[in-house]
């Protein structure tokens, strides 16, 4: 993979990867709880636009690694790279706890410290993207010093009412 992309790739809360503000990858988690509240199973789906991307324009433009300037990468070559990176993050989580993964995510966070609107159903909350809490929920700082933790929602960056680059 082209060495120019890692510095341009950013994490968009809660589950997307952006390159230069355009979505290049996304994650989807499904899980089930066992009796007693423990996680019984988790399935992780990952989609990466390697060579092409949807032609859909809107609040979140899309791109592919190839369009962003990466060397061509076939799916069978990308999978081992992706799995190795996932294994490294999982090992860090197991050895150091979620804080290590959270810190690495925040170091690559898109929109951190800037204006954000979070929509969850009919509810829309605006403020500043202040970070992630210890469980990975978005911390939304509002005027007057109030901080809210948002566990899920669609995220829009920029001034309230403008959709500058990202929807979850």
C-alpha positions in Angstrom: 0.0 0.0 0.0 1.2 3.5 -0.8 3.0 5.1 2.2 1.2 8.4 1.5 -2.2 7.1 2.6 -1.8 6.3 6.3 -1.3 10.0 7.2 -4.4 10.9 5.1 -6.6 8.2 6.6 -8.9 9.3 9.5 -11.3 7.5 11.7 -14.9 8.8 11.6 -17.0 7.9 14.6 -18.4 5.4 15.0 -17.5 3.1 12.1 -16.0 4.6 9.0 -12.5 5.3 7.6 -12.1 8.5 5.5 -9.3 9.5 3.1 -9.2 13.2 2.5 -12.8 13.4 3.8 -14.2 10.7 1.6 -15.4 7.3 2.8 -13.0 4.5 1.8 -14.1 1.8 4.4 -16.7 1.0 6.9 -17.3 -1.5 9.7 -20.5 -3.2 10.9 -20.8 -5.1 14.2 -23.5 -7.5 15.1 -23.6 -9.2 18.5 -25.7 -11.2 20.9 -25.7 -11.3 24.7 -25.8 -14.6 26.6 -27.8 -15.0 29.8 -26.2 -12.9 32.4 -25.3 -10.1 30.1 -22.0 -11.5 28.7 -21.3 -11.1 25.0 -22.1 -14.5 23.4 -20.8 -13.7 19.9 -19.7 -10.9 17.7 -19.6 -10.7 13.9 -17.5 -8.0 12.3 -18.1 -7.0 8.7 -15.6 -4.8 7.0 -15.9 -3.2 3.6 -13.0 -1.5 1.9 -13.2 0.2 -1.5 -10.0 -1.1 -3.1 -10.2 -0.4 -6.8 -13.6 1.3 -7.2 -16.3 3.1 -5.2 -19.9 4.0 -5.5 -20.7 7.0 -7.6 -23.0 8.3 -4.9 -22.5 11.9 -3.9 -24.1 13.4 -0.8 -23.1 14.2 2.7 -20.3 11.7 2.5 -18.5 11.4 -0.8 -16.8 8.0 -1.3 -13.4 7.1 -2.7 -11.3 4.0 -3.2 -7.7 3.3 -2.2 -6.8 3.3 -5.9 -8.5 6.7 -6.5 -6.7 8.1 -3.5 -3.3 7.1 -5.0 -2.5 3.8 -3.5 -0.8 1.1 -5.5 -3.3 -1.4 -6.9 -4.2 -4.1 -4.4 -6.2 -7.2 -5.1 -8.7 -8.5 -2.4 -6.6 -11.6 -1.8 -3.6 -9.3 -1.1 -5.5 -6.9 1.0 -7.1 -9.4 3.3 -3.8 -10.5 5.0 -2.8 -6.9 5.6 -6.2 -6.1 7.1 -6.3 -9.2 9.3 -2.7 -8.5 10.6 -3.7 -4.9 11.5 -6.9 -6.2 13.2 -4.8 -8.8 15.2 -2.4 -6.1 16.4 -5.3 -3.9 17.7 -6.9 -6.9 19.3 -3.7 -7.8 21.0 -3.2 -4.3 22.3 -6.8 -4.4 23.6 -6.2 -7.7 25.4 -2.8 -6.6 26.8 -3.4 -2.9 27.6 -7.2 -2.6 27.7 -9.5 -0.5 25.6 -7.6 2.7 26.5 -4.7 1.8 24.2 -7.1 1.3 21.2 -9.1 4.4 22.1 -5.9 6.5 22.2 -4.8 5.2 18.8 -8.3 5.9 17.4 -8.3 9.4 18.8 -4.9 10.1 17.2 -6.5 9.5 13.9 -10.0 11.0 14.6 -11.7 13.1 12.0 -13.3 16.3 13.3 -11.9 16.1 16.9 -12.2 19.5 18.5 -14.6 20.8 15.8 -18.3 21.4 15.5 -20.5 18.3 15.1 -24.1 17.4 15.0 -25.3 14.0 16.1 -28.6 12.6 14.9 -30.3 9.7 16.5 -33.8 9.2 15.1 -35.6 12.5 15.4 -33.2 13.9 18.0 -30.3 16.2 16.8 -27.7 17.4 19.2 -25.0 20.0 18.3 -21.7 20.8 20.0 -18.0 20.1 19.8 -16.6 16.7 19.3 -14.6 16.5 22.5 -13.4 12.9 22.3 -14.5 9.4 23.3 -15.4 8.1 26.8 -13.9 5.0 28.3 -16.5 2.8 26.4 -16.0 4.5 23.0 -19.1 6.7 23.1 -18.7 10.1 21.5 -18.3 12.9 24.0 -20.2 16.0 22.8 -19.3 19.2 24.6 -22.1 21.8 24.6 -22.3 25.5 25.4 -22.2 26.1 29.1 -19.8 23.2 29.8 -22.3 20.4 29.6 -20.8 17.2 28.2 -23.0 14.4 26.8 -22.0 10.9 25.9 -23.6 9.6 22.7 -23.4 5.8 22.2 -24.8 5.7 18.7 -26.0 8.0 15.9 -25.3 9.7 12.6 -22.5 12.3 12.7 -22.4 15.5 10.6 -19.2 17.6 10.8 -19.1 21.4 10.4 -21.4 24.1 11.6 -24.9 23.1 12.6 -27.0 22.4 9.5 -24.1 21.8 7.1 -23.0 18.3 6.2 -19.3 18.6 5.7 -18.1 15.1 5.1 -19.5 12.5 7.2 -22.5 10.4 8.1 -22.2 7.3 10.1 
